[in-house]
Amino acid sequence: MTLKLLLDEHISPDVAIALRRQFRSLDVVGIHETELGGLLDPPLLELLDAETRTLVTRDVNTVPVHVQTRLANGQTHGGVIYVDSRRLRQTDTCGLIRRLADLVEKHGAEDWTCREGWL
């Protein structure tokens, strides 16, 4: 499986646990399981790019700006999956797990470099 995920601070650690249980070969970690918590978006995107790891985030305000800045500067990024809080409430952990599982089944073998998607 090509897709590697980092779940941001606004996503329950239970999501990573459930996805790892469902997809044994999926490399998915919650930011709470790393030392990356609290890191500003630009250096986080830089680290994720180096790891070819895709960010799953509810931050639809600042992350897109930083992604576009990277692209405008000729830099790449590891991919971003935005979670639309209007369609998928913060408290709907099961819904988020289902949506991410569907994405992994359909697009998990694809390269997510410089790619953006919405849930």
PEHULIN-V674415 format. One record per helix or strand of 3 or more residues. SS is the DSSP state (alpha for helix, beta for strand). FROM is the first residue (numbers start at 1). TO is the last residue. If there is no record, write none. Layout:
SS,FROM,TO  SS,FROM,TO
This chain:
beta,4,7  alpha,13,22  beta,27,30  alpha,31,33  alpha,41,51  beta,54,57  alpha,63,72  beta,80,82  alpha,93,107  beta,116,118
